[in-house]
Amino acid sequence: MTIATAGREHAGPCLRRAPSPLSGWLLAAGLIALGVLAPVAALAWFAAQGSGDLWPHLINTVLPQAIRDTAMLLAGVGALVIVIGTGSAWLVTAYDFRGRAVLDWALLLPLAIPTYIVAYAYLDLLHPIGPVQTTLRTLLGIANPRDLPFPDVRSMGGCILLLSLVLYPYVYLSTRAMFLMQAASLVEVARTLGHGRRRVFFHVALPLARPAIVVGTSLALMEALNDIGASEFLGVRTLTVSIYATWINRSSLPGAAQIALVMLVLVISLILIERWARRRQRYAAAAQQARRLVPQRLEGARGLAALALGLLPVLLGFCVPALHLANEAYKRVSFAGLSSDLLEETVNTVTMAAVATAVTIALGLVVAYSARIVQRRQADILARLASVGYAIPGTVLAIGLLTPLAAFDNAVDGVMRSLFGISTGLILSGSGVALVYAYVVRFLAVANGGIEAGLAKVPHSLDHAARALGQSRLGTLLGVHLPLVRPALLSAALLVFVDCMKELPATLLLRPLNFETLATHLYAEAARGTYEDGAVAALLIVAFGLVPVILLARMSRGRYAVSLRASSSGVDRPASFRP
């Protein structure tokens, strides 16, 4: 036996025992998934601490109305967002008319306005002494507000309508992407068989777009379930509102946790129903191989009617509330000037959103890259687990985070007491770290899905070439993948930033003492009924959210991000939906 052979035989077992670099990426993804799942485990622990006496009270007084209102709200919002989102997507895809190019991106504008701001604006607009009813009474010569019958916006119907006007872009984005990817030959074959545009839509385009419609609707319903401001303002007692009231008003954390578990079961049921509905859906051709549908030109009155129909949800969901807020903010500033606290609240809002976005994108990149380079089922499972946070409403997440954060604080305090005889008190609980943690868990799915979609477009041959030239896994990521997936990173970052700025339930429950953001300031003013004082904060939230949404709309017209929300939710691969 030669020395070289002996050396190889001696070194072989050592080399086999050496840890693979891939295991480090897998471990990192596992730790991230564990951090996401920790609040869910803590929520179950909290619920178990409650006595059995809570359930009779919850079942008799809280849960029946909360479940009934939640079910009615979800059913109504689901139906309306499907009609508005799918109809708008088909309108701008199948028809060409004057103003279509503007309408194509304007239909995304309601994404810039949180649901609670739209409810806040319409409550002021449609109040009995508000501008709409006052104008109508003046025109009709009616002096007493009670003599003018007018639909009450504080109702289930009003809540369904207002939430749908804000959430339909989720369905519009994913469905428009699917319509653009459909091969024109399929529609042309249907037309040659004598079917008109209406029959083509219902019998060809709509069945093919069903996976995208279901995904968009699921996202809209989860956002509706997460809402607390609009539902509470409009008098609809959903499960989310019940959790907040049980925790804050009744000081019953176990009771709130038990209601939160019921809500989590409802969310999981929505996801399972969505996946069951698309269990047999497959694509017949890749998008890059399909010739896109040539839109039919509409002229004259038909073109104007199409433009008016497409503008209606934009006007009601964005323009009317935004213009009202601008008018009220102008009157407020002209009368009393800007509040001294407004600048601090703006800085708090932008800072928290920016920090959370940076952390979320970094962790999402680790999870997505791990799933790419570790070709094992474990990596895909970890990526799925790291994405479940988007399905957890903010109130549920806030309750679940209390135990992990408190455990960390107690452990550090115990160590410091034993070693140095000092108490550190609360470090993470009730701090900005807790808020960033909640944002990261809630929106990691958006970052992971968007980055994963970008990495999927990078050929694996580039990985092999970089490795052959001596690059490490990390070097390949930094030198090859990051420049190529920069559009995906930017789009995911914009989405996360907008979502963090709009998030109200988690911010309301986890913010530090004497720490206000624009969202919590607006909620407090609306709860007191002083709508005019919250108009400036509401307008600032809309302004900060509008710029990213416009950028997203421009990017969505490109080859990569034809649907940002859709790709971040797995529409490109319907069999692997990530909530």
C-alpha positions in Angstrom: 0.0 0.0 0.0 1.4 3.4 -1.0 1.6 6.3 1.4 -0.9 8.2 -0.7 -3.3 5.4 -0.7 -2.9 4.9 3.0 -3.4 8.7 3.5 -6.6 8.6 1.5 -7.9 5.6 3.5 -7.0 7.3 6.7 -8.5 10.6 5.7 -11.7 9.1 4.2 -13.6 8.5 7.5 -12.6 12.0 8.7 -13.8 13.6 5.6 -17.1 11.7 5.8 -17.5 12.8 9.4 -16.8 16.5 8.5 -19.9 18.6 8.6 -21.2 19.6 5.2 -21.5 23.4 4.4 -25.1 22.7 3.4 -25.9 21.6 6.9 -25.1 25.1 8.1 -27.7 26.6 5.7 -30.2 24.0 6.8 -29.6 24.8 10.4 -30.1 28.5 9.8 -33.4 27.9 8.1 -34.4 25.6 10.9 -33.7 28.2 13.5 -35.7 30.8 11.6 -38.6 28.4 11.3 -38.4 27.7 15.0 -38.6 31.4 15.7 -41.7 31.7 13.6 -43.4 28.7 15.3 -42.5 29.8 18.8 -45.5 32.2 19.2 -47.9 29.4 18.1 -46.6 27.0 20.7 -46.7 29.8 23.3 -50.3 30.6 22.4 -51.3 27.0 23.1 -49.5 27.2 26.4 -51.3 30.4 27.3 -54.7 28.9 26.4 -54.0 25.9 28.6 -53.4 28.1 31.7 -57.0 29.3 31.6 -59.5 27.6 33.9 -62.4 25.6 32.6 -64.8 28.3 33.9 -63.8 30.5 31.0 -65.3 28.4 28.2 -69.0 28.5 29.3 -68.7 32.3 29.4 -67.0 32.4 26.0 -69.4 29.9 24.4 -72.5 31.6 25.8 -71.6 35.3 25.4 -68.6 35.9 23.1 -68.0 33.1 20.5 -71.5 32.8 18.9 -71.7 36.4 17.8 -68.0 36.6 17.0 -68.0 33.5 14.8 -71.3 34.5 13.1 -70.0 38.0 12.3 -66.6 36.7 11.2 -68.2 34.1 8.9 -70.6 36.6 7.4 -67.8 39.1 6.9 -65.5 36.6 5.2 -68.3 35.3 2.9 -69.2 38.8 1.8 -65.7 40.0 1.3 -64.7 36.9 -0.5 -67.6 37.2 -3.0 -67.0 40.9 -3.6 -63.2 40.8 -4.1 -63.7 37.9 -6.6 -66.2 39.9 -8.6 -64.2 43.2 -8.5 -60.7 41.8 -8.8 -61.5 39.2 -11.5 -63.7 41.6 -13.5 -61.0 44.4 -13.4 -58.3 41.9 -14.4 -60.2 40.7 -17.4 -61.2 44.3 -18.4 -57.6 45.5 -18.7 -56.4 42.3 -20.2 -59.0 41.4 -22.9 -60.0 45.0 -23.9 -58.1 48.0 -25.2 -59.6 51.5 -24.7 -58.6 55.0 -24.0 -57.2 55.3 -20.5 -56.4 51.5 -20.2 -52.7 52.1 -19.6 -53.5 54.3 -16.6 -56.2 52.0 -15.3 -53.8 49.1 -15.4 -51.7 50.4 -12.5 -54.3 52.7 -10.9 -56.3 49.6 -9.9 -53.5 48.8 -7.4 -53.8 52.2 -5.6 -56.2 50.9 -2.8 -53.2 48.8 -1.6 -51.8 52.1 -0.3 -54.7 52.7 2.1 -55.1 50.4 5.2 -58.6 49.2 5.8 -59.0 51.1 9.1 -58.2 54.4 7.3 -60.9 53.8 4.7 -63.4 53.0 7.4 -62.2 56.2 9.3 -62.7 58.3 6.2 -66.1 57.0 5.2 -67.4 57.3 8.8 -66.7 61.0 8.6 -68.0 61.4 5.1 -71.3 59.5 5.6 -72.0 60.8 9.1 -75.4 62.4 9.5 -73.7 65.8 9.9 -71.0 64.9 7.4 -70.6 66.4 3.9 -72.6 63.8 2.0 -75.8 63.8 4.0 -75.6 67.6 4.6 -75.3 68.2 0.9 -78.2 65.9 0.1 -80.5 67.5 2.8 -79.6 71.0 1.4 -80.5 69.9 -2.1 -83.8 68.2 -1.0 -84.7 71.0 1.5 -84.7 68.7 4.5 -83.8 70.3 7.8 -83.9 67.3 10.3 -81.2 64.6 9.7 -83.7 62.0 10.8 -86.0 62.8 8.0 -83.5 61.6 5.4 -83.3 57.8 5.2 -79.7 56.9 4.5 -77.9 53.5 4.7 -75.8 53.2 7.9 -72.2 52.6 7.1 -71.8 51.2 10.7 -73.2 47.8 9.7 -72.1 44.4 8.4 -72.9 45.5 4.8 -70.9 48.7 5.1 -67.9 46.7 6.6 -68.0 44.2 3.8 -68.2 46.8 1.1 -65.4 49.0 2.5 -63.0 46.0 3.1 -63.7 44.7 -0.4 -62.8 48.1 -2.0 -59.4 47.9 -0.3 -58.6 44.2 -0.6 -59.7 43.5 -4.2 -56.1 44.2 -5.6 -54.9 40.9 -4.1 -57.3 39.1 -6.5 -56.6 41.6 -9.3 -52.9 41.1 -9.2 -52.8 37.3 -9.2 -55.7 37.0 -11.7 -54.3 39.6 -14.1 -51.0 37.7 -14.1 -52.8 34.4 -15.0 -54.8 36.1 -17.8 -51.5 37.5 -19.2 -49.9 34.0 -19.1 -52.8 32.3 -20.9 -52.1 31.3 -24.4 -53.9 33.3 -27.0 -54.4 30.2 -29.1 -56.9 28.8 -26.4 -59.0 31.9 -26.7 -58.7 32.0 -30.5 -59.9 28.3 -30.7 -62.9 29.2 -28.6 -63.7 32.2 -30.9 -63.4 30.1 -34.0 -66.0 27.7 -32.6 -68.4 30.5 -32.4 -68.1 31.6 -28.8 -68.3 35.3 -28.0 -66.2 37.1 -25.5 -68.6 36.5 -22.7 -68.6 32.7 -23.2 -64.9 32.7 -23.7 -64.5 34.4 -20.3 -66.8 32.1 -18.4 -65.9 28.8 -20.1 -62.1 29.3 -20.9 -60.4 32.1 -19.2 -62.2 31.9 -15.8 -61.6 28.1 -15.3 -57.9 28.5 -16.2 -57.5 31.4 -13.8 -59.2 29.6 -10.9 -55.9 28.9 -9.1 -54.9 32.6 -9.1 -58.4 33.7 -8.1 -58.4 31.3 -5.1 -54.9 32.5 -4.0 -55.8 36.1 -4.2 -59.1 35.6 -2.4 -57.3 33.6 0.4 -54.9 36.5 0.9 -57.7 39.0 1.0 -59.7 36.9 3.5 -56.6 36.6 5.8 -56.2 40.4 5.7 -59.9 40.8 6.5 -59.6 38.4 9.3 -56.5 40.3 10.6 -58.4 43.7 10.6 -59.3 45.2 13.9 -59.7 48.9 13.2 -62.3 48.9 10.5 -64.4 46.1 12.1 -64.4 47.9 15.4 -65.2 51.3 13.9 -68.0 49.9 11.9 -69.6 47.9 14.7 -68.8 44.4 13.5 -67.6 42.2 16.4 -65.3 39.7 14.7 -63.0 37.2 16.4 -60.1 39.7 16.2 -62.1 42.4 18.0 -63.2 39.9 20.6 -59.6 38.9 21.3 -58.6 42.5 21.8 -61.6 43.3 24.0 -61.0 40.1 26.1 -57.3 40.9 26.6 -57.4 44.6 27.1 -60.8 45.4 28.5 -61.4 42.3 30.6 -57.7 41.7 31.5 -58.1 38.0 30.6 -55.1 36.8 28.7 -56.0 33.1 28.8 -59.4 33.9 27.5 -58.0 35.9 24.7 -55.6 33.1 23.9 -58.4 30.6 23.8 -60.4 32.8 21.3 -57.1 33.2 19.4 -56.8 29.4 19.0 -60.4 29.3 17.6 -59.3 32.0 15.1 -56.2 30.1 14.2 -58.2 27.0 13.5 -60.4 29.1 11.2 -57.3 30.5 9.3 -55.8 27.0 8.9 -59.2 25.8 7.6 -59.1 28.6 5.0 -55.6 27.5 3.8 -56.6 23.9 3.7 -59.7 24.7 1.7 -57.6 26.8 -0.7 -55.1 24.0 -1.2 -57.9 21.4 -1.6 -59.6 23.6 -4.3 -56.4 23.6 -6.3 -55.2 20.1 -5.7 -55.6 19.0 -9.4 -54.7 22.3 -11.0 -51.7 22.2 -13.4 -50.3 24.4 -16.1 -50.3 23.2 -19.7 -47.6 25.5 -20.9 -44.9 27.8 -19.6 -45.7 31.5 -19.6 -42.7 32.4 -21.8 -43.9 29.9 -24.5 -47.4 31.3 -24.6 -48.5 34.0 -27.1 -50.4 36.6 -25.2 -54.0 37.5 -25.9 -54.5 40.5 -28.2 -57.0 42.8 -26.5 -60.1 43.9 -28.4 -60.3 47.6 -29.2 -63.3 49.5 -27.7 -64.2 52.9 -29.2 -66.7 55.6 -28.4 -69.3 55.0 -25.8 -68.2 51.4 -25.2 -64.7 52.6 -24.4 -65.9 55.3 -22.1 -68.2 52.7 -20.3 -65.3 50.3 -19.9 -63.1 53.1 -18.4 -65.8 54.3 -16.1 -66.5 50.7 -14.9 -62.8 50.2 -14.2 -62.3 53.5 -12.4 -65.3 52.9 -10.0 -63.3 50.7 -7.5 -60.3 53.1 -7.8 -62.5 56.1 -7.0 -64.3 54.5 -4.1 -61.4 52.6 -2.7 -58.7 55.2 -3.0 -59.6 58.6 -4.5 -62.6 59.5 -2.4 -61.0 58.7 1.0 -57.6 60.1 0.0 -59.1 63.4 -1.1 -61.3 63.7 2.0 -58.3 63.1 4.2 -56.3 65.7 2.3 -59.1 68.2 2.7 -59.5 67.5 6.4 -55.7 67.5 7.0 -55.5 70.9 5.2 -58.2 72.4 7.4 -56.7 71.0 10.6 -53.2 72.3 9.8 -54.6 75.7 8.8 -56.5 76.0 12.1 -54.1 74.4 14.6 -50.8 73.7 12.8 -48.9 70.5 12.9 -48.9 68.6 16.2 -45.5 68.5 17.9 -45.8 64.7 18.3 -46.5 64.1 14.6 -42.9 64.2 13.5 -41.9 61.8 16.3 -44.7 59.4 15.3 -43.7 59.5 11.7 -40.0 58.8 12.6 -41.2 55.9 14.8 -43.3 54.4 12.0 -40.7 54.7 9.3 -37.9 53.4 11.5 -39.8 50.4 12.7 -40.9 49.5 9.2 -37.4 50.0 7.8 -35.7 47.9 10.4 -38.3 45.1 10.2 -38.0 45.2 6.4 -34.2 44.8 6.5 -34.4 41.9 8.9 -37.2 40.2 7.1 -35.5 40.4 3.7 -32.2 39.0 5.2 -34.0 36.1 6.8 -36.1 35.5 3.8 -33.0 35.3 1.7 -31.5 32.7 4.0 -34.6 30.5 3.9 -35.0 30.8 0.1 -31.4 30.2 -0.7 -31.3 27.2 1.7 -34.2 25.7 -0.2 -32.3 26.2 -3.5 -29.0 24.7 -2.6 -30.1 22.0 -0.2 -32.0 19.7 -2.5 -33.8 17.8 0.3 -37.4 17.6 1.5 -36.4 19.0 4.9 -35.4 22.3 3.3 -38.7 22.6 1.6 -40.6 21.8 4.8 -38.6 24.4 6.7 -39.4 27.0 4.0 -43.1 26.2 4.4 -42.9 26.4 8.2 -41.1 29.8 8.0 -43.9 31.1 5.9 -46.9 30.3 8.2 -46.6 33.6 10.0 -48.5 35.4 7.3 -51.6 33.2 8.2 -51.4 34.3 11.8 -53.4 37.5 12.5 -51.6 40.3 14.4 -53.7 39.9 17.6 -53.0 36.2 17.7 -49.3 36.8 17.1 -49.1 39.4 19.8 -50.5 37.1 22.4 -48.2 34.2 21.3 -45.0 36.4 21.5 -45.5 37.2 25.2 -44.2 33.9 26.4 -41.0 33.6 24.3 -40.0 37.2 25.0 -40.8 36.9 28.7 -38.8 33.6 28.9 -35.8 35.3 27.4 -36.1 38.3 29.7 -36.4 36.1 32.8 -33.4 34.0 31.7 -31.2 37.0 31.3 -32.4 38.5 34.5 -31.7 35.3 36.4 -28.1 35.0 35.0 -27.4 38.7 35.8 -28.8 38.3 39.4 -26.7 35.2 40.0 -23.5 36.6 38.6 -23.6 40.3 39.4 -26.5 40.7 41.8 -28.3 43.1 39.5 -31.7 42.9 37.8 -32.0 43.7 34.1 -35.8 43.7 34.1 -37.6 43.6 30.8 -35.3 43.7 27.8 -37.4 42.5 24.9 -40.9 42.6 26.3 -42.6 45.9 25.6 -39.7 47.1 23.5 -39.1 47.9 19.8 -37.5 44.5 19.5 -40.8 42.8 20.2 -42.5 44.9 17.5 -39.8 44.1 15.0 -40.1 40.4 15.9 -43.8 40.5 15.3 -43.4 42.2 11.9 -40.7 39.7 10.8 -42.8 36.7 11.8 -45.9 38.1 10.1 -44.4 39.1 6.8 -41.5 36.6 6.4 -43.7 34.7 3.9 -43.8 37.7 1.6 -40.0 38.1 1.5 -39.4 34.3 1.2 -41.9 33.8 -1.6 -40.8 36.8 -3.6 -37.1 36.0 -3.3 -37.7 32.3 -4.0 -39.6 33.3 -7.2 -36.6 35.4 -8.3 -34.1 32.6 -7.5 -36.2 30.1 -9.5 -35.5 32.2 -12.7 -31.7 31.8 -12.2 -30.3 28.7 -14.0 -28.5 26.2 -11.8 -25.7 26.1 -14.3 -24.5 29.4 -12.9 -24.2 27.9 -9.5 -22.2 25.0 -11.0 -19.9 27.4 -12.9 -19.3 29.5 -9.8 -18.5 26.5 -7.7 -16.1 25.2 -10.4 -14.3 28.5 -10.2 -13.7 28.0 -6.5 -16.5 30.2 -5.1 -18.1 29.1 -1.8 -21.8 28.9 -1.3 -21.8 32.3 0.4 -19.6 33.8 -2.3 -21.9 32.4 -5.0 -24.9 34.1 -3.3 -23.1 37.4 -2.9 -21.4 37.5 -6.3 -23.9 35.7 -8.6 -27.4 35.5 -7.2 -27.8 38.8 -5.4 -27.2 40.9 -8.6 -29.5 38.7 -10.6 -32.4 38.7 -8.0 -32.2 42.4 -7.2 -35.6 43.1 -8.7 -37.1 40.3 -6.6 -35.4 41.7 -3.4 -36.6 45.2 -4.2 -40.2 44.2 -4.8 -40.3 42.0 -1.7 -38.8 44.8 0.4 -41.4 47.3 -0.9 -44.2 44.9 -0.1 -42.9 44.2 3.4 -42.4 47.9 4.1 -45.9 48.8 3.1 -47.3 45.9 5.2 -45.3 46.9 8.2 -46.5 50.5 8.0 -50.1 49.4 7.7 -50.1 46.8 10.5 -52.3 47.9 13.3 -53.2 44.9 15.6 -49.7 43.8 16.5 -48.5 47.4 16.8 -51.4 48.3 19.1 -50.7 45.4 21.5 -46.9 45.2 21.5 -45.6 48.8 21.2 -43.5 50.1 24.0 -45.0 52.4 26.6 -45.4 56.0 25.4 -44.4 54.9 21.9 -46.9 55.9 19.2 -46.9 55.3 15.5 -49.1 56.9 12.9 -51.4 53.9 12.9 -51.9 53.9 16.7 -52.3 57.7 16.8 -55.1 57.4 14.2 -56.7 54.5 16.0 -56.8 56.5 19.3 -58.3 59.6 17.6 -61.0 57.5 15.8 -61.8 55.7 19.0 -62.4 59.1 20.7 -64.5 60.3 17.7 -62.1 63.2 17.0 -61.7 62.3 13.3 -60.4 65.7 12.2 -57.4 65.3 14.6 -56.4 62.0 13.0 -56.7 63.2 9.4 -53.0 64.3 9.1 -51.7 61.0 10.5 -54.0 59.1 8.1 -52.8 61.1 5.1 -49.2 60.5 6.0 -49.8 56.7 6.1 -51.4 56.9 2.7 -48.5 59.1 1.3 -45.8 56.7 2.6 -47.7 53.7 1.3 -48.5 55.3 -2.1 -44.9 55.6 -3.3 -44.0 51.9 -2.9 -47.4 50.9 -4.5 -46.7 53.0 -7.5 -43.2 51.5 -7.9 -44.8 48.0 -7.5 -47.3 48.9 -10.2 -44.5 50.0 -12.6 -42.5 46.9 -11.8 -45.5 44.6 -12.3 -45.7 45.6 -15.9 -42.2 44.1 -16.5 -41.3 40.6 -17.5 -40.2 39.5 -14.0 -42.9 40.9 -11.7 -46.0 40.6 -13.7 -47.7 39.8 -10.3 -45.7 40.6 -7.2 -48.3 39.4 -4.7 -49.1 36.4 -6.8 -45.5 35.3 -7.0 -44.9 35.9 -3.3 -47.8 33.6 -2.6 -46.9 30.8 -4.9 -49.2 31.4 -7.9 -46.5 30.5 -10.3 -46.6 27.0 -8.7 -50.1 26.5 -7.4 -49.3 23.1 -5.9 -47.0 24.8 -3.3 -49.0 27.7 -1.9 -47.3 29.6 0.9 -49.7 31.6 3.0 
